[in-house]
Amino acid sequence: MRDALLAVGTRKGLFLARSTGGGPFEVEPVHFSTIGVPSVAIDTRGAAPRLLAGIEYGHFGPSVMWSDDLGATWQEADRPPVAFPEETGAALTRVWQLTPSPSEPDVVWAGTEPGALFRSEDRGATYSLVEGLWNHPHRAQWQPGGGGLCMHTVLPHPTDPKTIGVAVSTGGFYRSTDAGASWEAANRGIRAPFLPEGSQYPEFGQCVHKVAVHPSRPERLFLQHHFGVYRSDDFGGCWTSIGDSLPSDFGFPIAVHPDRPDTVYVFPLQADMDRTPVDHRCRVFRSDDAGGSWQALSRGLPEDPVHASVLRDAMTASSAGVFFGTRDGEVYGSRDDGETWSLIARHLPDVLSVRAALL
């Protein structure tokens, strides 16, 4: 069995955990101690895997580091890797997302705060602003969500480099079919119940929390909204609610099984004003029929009342398993599609991002 790597970005450092031959994960000493790591990626496209970490230096500002030796050493570009052109008048606050392109060998996408998309052509060392989205007429009307005006989701098409989708809170979901030169809002069917009757389905302005896609069926998207869970079967052309049978349709993460495009995972919370697990029980919910029905998965998870939530990038489903981290610093993993769970780490700082891969 292949070895596995788990990368856990927290509010105070990056933790790597490795599993050898299917054995238990062993957590290594912290990297970037005391520095926030809101985004991580494991790029397995090259001859050797590359780790990418979006870090927050505090008053030195945010940056992107990379490692080609599984974290033994880290490098940073000679110039600020992600920076807004001077004429934009904008300053980088955070790198929310790092996403290697599945169709272009050296391309990595970065989603940032303020809401913008950047493209790297050197495997994530340096980035340039995607001006087509930055200059979109809607952007001036986007409003920050509770976490800021963040571009938290980047979904490059698995085979067509010209097609890409992004989500920004609280702009909504946008898509491009010309490599980012032009963009259209793609939020039809997503309800914003906080708006007045008659205007609850706006063209844009929805508070999307996370969007997921399966590489073998890229036209199908799953979306966790501030007020609902949705599915699209035409890459965002139209959305249908699939959260009616969940105990709550409020939450942050959503993840698709790596091998089964109809299997999707969410972590429901009580409500937007009570961001704790439903009934204070730690449960992941899985659908095996693209959202038609859901089942609670909790075997191996805490039985005591739980009050910590799971953030939008703190859950992942990959060939290495399904993993999530909580805001009270616990990390759990499952190698049987969520049927049973094991504790991997505890007493970590607030978990912001989780990624996993087979090596």
ROTIPA-835469 format. One line per field, with one value per residue (C-alpha): residue number from 1; residue in one letter; x, y, z. Coordinates in nm, 4 decimals, always signed. Layout:
<pts>
num <- (NUM,...) $
residuo <- (A,...) $
xx <- (X,...) $
yy <- (Y,...) $
zz <- (Z,...) $
</pts>
This chain:
<pts>
num <- (1,2,3,4,5,6,7,8,9,10,11,12,13,14,15,16,17,18,19,20,21,22,23,24,25,26,27,28,29,30,31,32,33,34,35,36,37,38,39,40,41,42,43,44,45,46,47,48,49,50,51,52,53,54,55,56,57,58,59,60,61,62,63,64,65,66,67,68,69,70,71,72,73,74,75,76,77,78,79,80,81,82,83,84,85,86,87,88,89,90,91,92,93,94,95,96,97,98,99,100,101,102,103,104,105,106,107,108,109,110,111,112,113,114,115,116,117,118,119,120,121,122,123,124,125,126,127,128,129,130,131,132,133,134,135,136,137,138,139,140,141,142,143,144,145,146,147,148,149,150,151,152,153,154,155,156,157,158,159,160,161,162,163,164,165,166,167,168,169,170,171,172,173,174,175,176,177,178,179,180,181,182,183,184,185,186,187,188,189,190,191,192,193,194,195,196,197,198,199,200,201,202,203,204,205,206,207,208,209,210,211,212,213,214,215,216,217,218,219,220,221,222,223,224,225,226,227,228,229,230,231,232,233,234,235,236,237,238,239,240,241,242,243,244,245,246,247,248,249,250,251,252,253,254,255,256,257,258,259,260,261,262,263,264,265,266,267,268,269,270,271,272,273,274,275,276,277,278,279,280,281,282,283,284,285,286,287,288,289,290,291,292,293,294,295,296,297,298,299,300,301,302,303,304,305,306,307,308,309,310,311,312,313,314,315,316,317,318,319,320,321,322,323,324,325,326,327,328,329,330,331,332,333,334,335,336,337,338,339,340,341,342,343,344,345,346,347,348,349,350,351,352,353,354,355,356,357,358,359) $
residuo <- (M,R,D,A,L,L,A,V,G,T,R,K,G,L,F,L,A,R,S,T,G,G,G,P,F,E,V,E,P,V,H,F,S,T,I,G,V,P,S,V,A,I,D,T,R,G,A,A,P,R,L,L,A,G,I,E,Y,G,H,F,G,P,S,V,M,W,S,D,D,L,G,A,T,W,Q,E,A,D,R,P,P,V,A,F,P,E,E,T,G,A,A,L,T,R,V,W,Q,L,T,P,S,P,S,E,P,D,V,V,W,A,G,T,E,P,G,A,L,F,R,S,E,D,R,G,A,T,Y,S,L,V,E,G,L,W,N,H,P,H,R,A,Q,W,Q,P,G,G,G,G,L,C,M,H,T,V,L,P,H,P,T,D,P,K,T,I,G,V,A,V,S,T,G,G,F,Y,R,S,T,D,A,G,A,S,W,E,A,A,N,R,G,I,R,A,P,F,L,P,E,G,S,Q,Y,P,E,F,G,Q,C,V,H,K,V,A,V,H,P,S,R,P,E,R,L,F,L,Q,H,H,F,G,V,Y,R,S,D,D,F,G,G,C,W,T,S,I,G,D,S,L,P,S,D,F,G,F,P,I,A,V,H,P,D,R,P,D,T,V,Y,V,F,P,L,Q,A,D,M,D,R,T,P,V,D,H,R,C,R,V,F,R,S,D,D,A,G,G,S,W,Q,A,L,S,R,G,L,P,E,D,P,V,H,A,S,V,L,R,D,A,M,T,A,S,S,A,G,V,F,F,G,T,R,D,G,E,V,Y,G,S,R,D,D,G,E,T,W,S,L,I,A,R,H,L,P,D,V,L,S,V,R,A,A,L,L) $
xx <- (+0.0000,+0.1273,+0.2344,+0.0055,+0.0665,-0.1732,-0.1183,-0.2996,-0.2810,-0.3697,-0.3832,-0.0373,+0.1588,+0.1514,+0.1455,+0.2369,+0.1361,+0.2572,+0.1270,+0.3622,+0.2173,-0.1347,-0.0262,-0.1351,-0.0559,+0.2374,+0.2289,+0.5601,+0.6838,+0.5221,+0.6373,+0.5989,+0.5299,+0.3014,+0.2287,-0.1211,-0.1523,-0.4962,-0.4215,-0.2229,-0.1858,-0.0085,+0.0943,+0.1701,+0.1990,+0.5786,+0.8565,+0.8483,+0.5529,+0.5542,+0.3942,+0.2498,+0.1545,-0.0182,+0.1130,+0.0476,+0.3593,+0.1651,+0.2908,+0.5228,+0.2166,+0.0997,+0.3146,+0.3378,+0.6125,+0.6931,+0.8836,+1.0069,+1.1339,+0.8143,+0.8739,+1.2422,+1.3200,+1.1039,+1.1570,+1.0037,+1.0290,+1.2722,+0.9817,+0.6362,+0.4832,+0.1251,+0.0871,-0.1699,-0.0445,+0.0049,-0.2658,-0.5349,-0.4887,-0.5425,-0.3279,-0.3162,-0.4685,-0.4687,-0.4141,-0.7299,-0.6787,-0.3971,-0.5097,-0.2793,-0.4277,-0.5122,-0.4686,-0.1629,+0.1523,+0.3104,-0.0013,-0.1248,-0.4213,-0.4485,-0.7645,-0.7145,-0.8612,-0.9648,-1.1558,-0.9275,-0.7793,-0.4081,-0.2298,+0.1158,+0.3050,+0.6046,+0.4350,+0.3297,+0.6428,+0.5106,+0.1662,-0.0016,-0.3474,-0.6270,-0.7450,-1.0571,-1.2172,-1.0698,-1.2222,-1.5636,-1.8377,-1.9900,-1.6742,-1.7300,-2.0610,-1.9298,-1.9557,-1.7348,-1.8805,-1.8009,-1.4567,-1.3821,-1.4116,-1.2450,-1.2037,-1.2070,-1.2803,-1.0959,-1.2144,-1.0099,-1.1643,-0.9790,-0.9186,-1.0083,-0.7665,-1.0004,-1.2782,-1.2592,-1.5023,-1.4473,-1.6505,-1.6151,-1.7920,-2.0197,-2.0153,-2.1248,-2.0110,-1.8518,-1.7274,-1.5070,-1.4722,-1.1937,-0.9087,-1.0187,-1.0487,-1.4221,-1.6530,-2.0224,-2.2114,-2.3608,-2.5956,-2.9375,-3.1477,-2.9499,-3.1807,-3.0730,-3.3532,-3.2236,-3.3359,-3.6962,-3.9587,-3.9395,-3.5645,-3.4303,-3.2690,-3.0255,-2.7785,-2.4943,-2.4379,-2.5000,-2.2897,-2.1323,-1.9212,-1.7561,-1.7928,-1.6635,-1.6283,-1.5328,-1.2695,-1.4538,-1.7773,-1.6736,-2.0115,-2.1532,-2.0834,-2.1822,-2.2189,-2.2493,-2.4254,-2.4892,-2.8518,-2.8544,-2.6781,-2.7037,-2.6063,-2.5509,-2.5345,-2.4210,-2.1189,-2.3239,-2.5795,-2.8575,-2.8601,-3.1013,-3.1399,-3.0290,-3.0228,-3.3871,-3.3300,-3.0274,-3.0809,-2.9465,-2.8407,-2.6015,-2.2327,-1.9002,-1.7156,-1.8320,-1.6194,-1.6681,-1.5449,-1.2324,-1.3676,-1.7474,-1.8870,-2.2287,-2.0835,-2.0521,-1.9760,-2.0893,-2.0606,-2.3882,-2.3997,-2.6988,-2.7484,-2.5694,-2.6277,-2.5224,-2.2200,-2.1896,-2.2545,-2.6201,-2.7356,-2.3734,-2.2888,-1.9798,-2.1195,-2.0239,-2.3167,-2.2683,-2.4882,-2.4303,-2.6937,-2.5802,-2.7796,-3.1012,-3.0586,-2.8101,-2.6794,-2.4988,-2.1492,-2.0123,-1.8483,-1.5168,-1.6025,-1.6526,-1.9676,-1.9509,-2.1188,-1.9096,-1.9109,-1.6335,-1.7176,-1.5322,-1.4233,-1.4702,-1.1249,-1.0817,-1.2385,-1.1019,-1.1719,-0.8838,-0.7373,-0.5752,-0.9119,-1.1580,-1.0236,-1.1415,-1.0079,-1.1989,-1.1697,-1.0570,-0.7585,-0.8660,-0.8091,-0.9979,-0.9569,-1.1446,-1.0119,-1.3467,-1.5403,-1.6530,-1.7963,-1.5422,-1.3142,-0.9847,-0.8329,-0.5089,-0.4187,-0.5489,-0.4612,-0.3548,-0.4360,-0.7560,-0.7569,-0.7960,-0.7096,-0.6649,-0.5310,-0.4193,-0.2589,-0.1010,+0.2690) $
yy <- (+0.0000,+0.3470,+0.5966,+0.8884,+1.2484,+1.4683,+1.8461,+2.0430,+2.4216,+2.5879,+2.9324,+2.8698,+2.6611,+2.3730,+2.0120,+1.7216,+1.3647,+1.0592,+0.7059,+0.4331,+0.1291,+0.1946,+0.2313,+0.5012,+0.8645,+1.0043,+1.3788,+1.5600,+1.8722,+2.1967,+2.4018,+2.7834,+2.7828,+3.0689,+3.1632,+3.1158,+2.8725,+2.9245,+2.7319,+2.4222,+2.2066,+1.8809,+1.8874,+1.5334,+1.6112,+1.6259,+1.3737,+1.4643,+1.6030,+1.9736,+2.1123,+2.4626,+2.6700,+3.0049,+3.1636,+3.4790,+3.6532,+3.8922,+4.2456,+4.1148,+4.0178,+3.6990,+3.4830,+3.1419,+2.8922,+2.5636,+2.2468,+1.9767,+1.7468,+1.6871,+1.9738,+1.9196,+2.2594,+2.5467,+2.8122,+3.1475,+3.3595,+3.6524,+3.8910,+3.8834,+3.5772,+3.7082,+4.0834,+4.3158,+4.5502,+4.9007,+5.0466,+4.8332,+5.0130,+4.6782,+4.5003,+4.1280,+4.0198,+3.6388,+3.3524,+3.1481,+2.8807,+2.7050,+2.4702,+2.2893,+2.2703,+1.9131,+1.9978,+2.2305,+2.0769,+2.3895,+2.5967,+2.6649,+2.8900,+3.1071,+3.2590,+3.5581,+3.8215,+4.0717,+3.8504,+3.7869,+3.5047,+3.4667,+3.2278,+3.0754,+2.9144,+2.7991,+2.5418,+2.7966,+3.0053,+3.3349,+3.4517,+3.7108,+3.8646,+3.7343,+4.0731,+3.9481,+3.8640,+4.1594,+4.3954,+4.2287,+4.4893,+4.2866,+4.2946,+4.6462,+4.5278,+4.2170,+4.2421,+4.0626,+3.7727,+3.6960,+3.5705,+3.8597,+3.9115,+3.5815,+3.3778,+3.0405,+2.8015,+2.7507,+2.4670,+2.4244,+2.1799,+1.8442,+1.8330,+2.1737,+2.4476,+2.7164,+2.6278,+2.7274,+2.8065,+3.0118,+3.1069,+3.4216,+3.5147,+3.6960,+3.7336,+3.3803,+3.1335,+3.2533,+3.0603,+3.1220,+2.9260,+3.1357,+3.0806,+3.3659,+3.6436,+3.6815,+3.5596,+3.5110,+3.4792,+3.1289,+3.1326,+3.0577,+2.8615,+2.9584,+3.1300,+3.4188,+3.4191,+3.7320,+3.9397,+4.0664,+3.8443,+3.8663,+3.9298,+3.6209,+3.4728,+3.7452,+3.7129,+3.7428,+3.8257,+3.4787,+3.3768,+3.0597,+2.8778,+2.6057,+2.4241,+2.0769,+1.8835,+1.5311,+1.5010,+1.2267,+1.4281,+1.7933,+1.9233,+1.8245,+2.0599,+2.0433,+2.3665,+2.4490,+2.7818,+2.9974,+2.8863,+2.5531,+2.2674,+2.2540,+2.0519,+2.1648,+1.9235,+2.1827,+2.3493,+2.6114,+2.6849,+2.5964,+2.4816,+2.2481,+2.2194,+1.8833,+1.9715,+1.9238,+1.5901,+1.7101,+1.8047,+2.1490,+2.2878,+2.5402,+2.4540,+2.5328,+2.2377,+2.0095,+1.7345,+1.4757,+1.1177,+1.0700,+0.7643,+0.7974,+1.1184,+1.0638,+1.0502,+1.3799,+1.4797,+1.7745,+1.8768,+2.0453,+2.3115,+2.4247,+2.7579,+3.0732,+3.2240,+2.9019,+2.7637,+2.4414,+2.0831,+1.9865,+1.8629,+1.9121,+1.5745,+1.5302,+1.3790,+1.3840,+1.3362,+1.1413,+1.1098,+0.8256,+0.9394,+1.2925,+1.4481,+1.2503,+1.1125,+1.1488,+0.9327,+1.0351,+0.8926,+0.9047,+0.5732,+0.6603,+1.0290,+1.1873,+1.0862,+1.3731,+1.7041,+1.8923,+2.2663,+2.3120,+2.3602,+2.2621,+2.5423,+2.5474,+2.4129,+2.1887,+1.8828,+1.6886,+1.3632,+1.2123,+0.8785,+0.8708,+0.8883,+1.1394,+1.3839,+1.6839,+1.9129,+2.1118,+2.4558,+2.3026,+2.1370,+1.7778,+1.5939,+1.2795,+1.0473,+0.7620,+0.5025,+0.3337,+0.6231,+0.7599,+0.4408,+0.4569,+0.7350,+0.7546,+1.0386,+1.1530,+1.4612,+1.6590,+1.9800,+2.1506,+2.5167,+2.6101,+2.3995,+2.6131,+2.3814,+2.0075,+1.8271,+1.4668,+1.2601,+0.9253,+0.9507) $
zz <- (+0.0000,-0.0900,+0.1734,+0.2499,+0.3473,+0.5422,+0.5570,+0.8269,+0.8208,+1.1506,+1.3010,+1.4456,+1.2008,+0.9543,+1.0724,+0.8445,+0.9234,+0.7351,+0.7044,+0.5879,+0.4149,+0.5400,+0.9013,+1.1459,+1.0744,+1.2689,+1.3255,+1.2744,+1.4566,+1.3515,+1.0525,+1.0560,+1.4287,+1.5433,+1.1778,+1.0349,+0.7401,+0.5835,+0.2626,+0.1733,-0.1376,-0.2203,-0.5862,-0.7030,-1.0749,-1.1019,-1.0502,-0.6805,-0.4854,-0.4066,-0.0911,-0.1088,+0.1950,+0.2009,+0.5186,+0.7203,+0.8478,+1.0694,+1.0127,+0.7360,+0.5318,+0.3586,+0.1306,-0.0376,+0.0494,-0.1226,-0.0441,-0.2805,-0.0043,+0.1935,+0.4327,+0.5168,+0.3634,+0.2392,-0.0255,-0.1108,-0.4259,-0.4255,-0.4786,-0.3146,-0.4815,-0.4767,-0.5124,-0.6641,-0.9365,-0.8030,-1.0270,-0.8586,-0.5276,-0.3517,-0.0949,-0.0281,+0.3029,+0.2741,+0.0317,+0.0837,-0.1785,-0.3652,-0.6431,-0.8887,-1.2377,-1.3468,-1.7161,-1.7246,-1.5715,-1.4177,-1.3447,-0.9905,-0.9080,-0.5992,-0.4561,-0.2299,-0.0038,-0.1288,-0.3708,-0.6673,-0.8717,-0.9445,-1.1820,-1.1480,-1.4342,-1.2281,-1.0012,-0.7432,-0.6909,-0.8380,-0.9473,-1.1683,-1.1309,-1.3561,-1.4716,-1.6482,-1.3159,-1.1273,-1.3840,-1.3845,-1.3273,-1.0427,-0.8324,-0.7016,-0.5544,-0.3789,-0.0031,+0.2515,+0.4454,+0.8061,+0.7065,+0.4715,+0.0961,+0.0163,-0.2995,-0.1275,-0.4148,-0.7437,-0.9700,-1.2893,-1.5354,-1.5318,-1.9091,-2.0555,-1.9432,-2.0760,-1.8326,-1.4671,-1.1854,-0.8718,-0.5663,-0.3590,-0.0392,-0.0857,-0.4612,-0.5490,-0.8136,-1.1407,-1.4404,-1.7429,-2.0677,-2.2215,-1.9744,-1.7491,-2.0072,-1.9367,-1.6614,-1.5968,-1.2705,-1.2385,-0.9378,-1.0883,-0.8395,-0.5276,-0.2790,-0.0576,+0.2046,+0.3781,+0.0775,+0.0355,-0.1245,-0.5006,-0.5053,-0.3267,-0.6383,-0.7455,-1.0314,-0.7802,-0.4132,-0.2693,+0.0306,-0.1077,+0.1521,-0.0610,-0.3951,-0.4868,-0.8128,-0.9150,-1.1919,-1.3801,-1.3928,-1.4015,-1.5138,-1.1722,-0.8833,-0.5164,-0.3210,+0.0485,+0.0832,+0.3865,+0.3571,+0.1765,+0.0009,-0.3785,-0.6837,-1.0415,-1.3337,-1.5885,-1.4235,-1.2488,-1.5185,-1.2759,-0.9129,-0.7292,-0.3533,-0.2090,+0.1605,+0.2577,+0.4342,+0.6306,+0.9971,+0.9006,+0.5652,+0.7203,+0.7236,+0.5618,+0.4001,+0.1220,-0.0364,-0.3118,-0.2865,-0.5036,-0.6880,-0.6684,-0.8221,-0.6601,-0.3069,-0.1209,+0.2402,+0.4548,+0.8206,+0.9226,+1.1937,+1.3967,+1.2198,+1.1127,+1.4582,+1.6389,+1.4591,+1.6541,+1.5364,+1.5122,+1.8544,+1.9633,+1.8091,+1.5928,+1.2724,+0.9070,+0.6682,+0.3449,+0.0398,-0.2057,-0.4536,-0.5373,-0.2548,-0.2846,+0.0680,+0.3535,+0.6358,+0.9523,+1.0077,+1.3603,+1.4501,+1.6121,+1.6540,+2.0010,+2.1846,+2.4337,+2.3439,+2.0870,+2.0314,+1.7731,+1.4069,+1.0875,+0.8536,+0.4770,+0.3838,+0.6881,+0.5196,+0.2245,+0.0426,-0.1526,-0.2542,+0.0909,+0.2715,+0.4132,+0.6714,+0.8696,+1.1396,+1.3991,+1.5492,+1.8780,+1.7134,+1.6568,+1.3273,+1.2236,+0.9280,+0.7632,+0.5200,+0.4625,+0.3088,+0.6444,+0.7936,+1.0781,+1.1985,+1.3841,+1.5814,+1.4139,+1.6172,+1.9124,+2.0944,+1.7716,+1.7114,+1.5277,+1.2053,+0.8923,+0.6026,+0.5427,+0.2351,+0.1803,-0.0960,-0.1677,-0.2478) $
</pts>
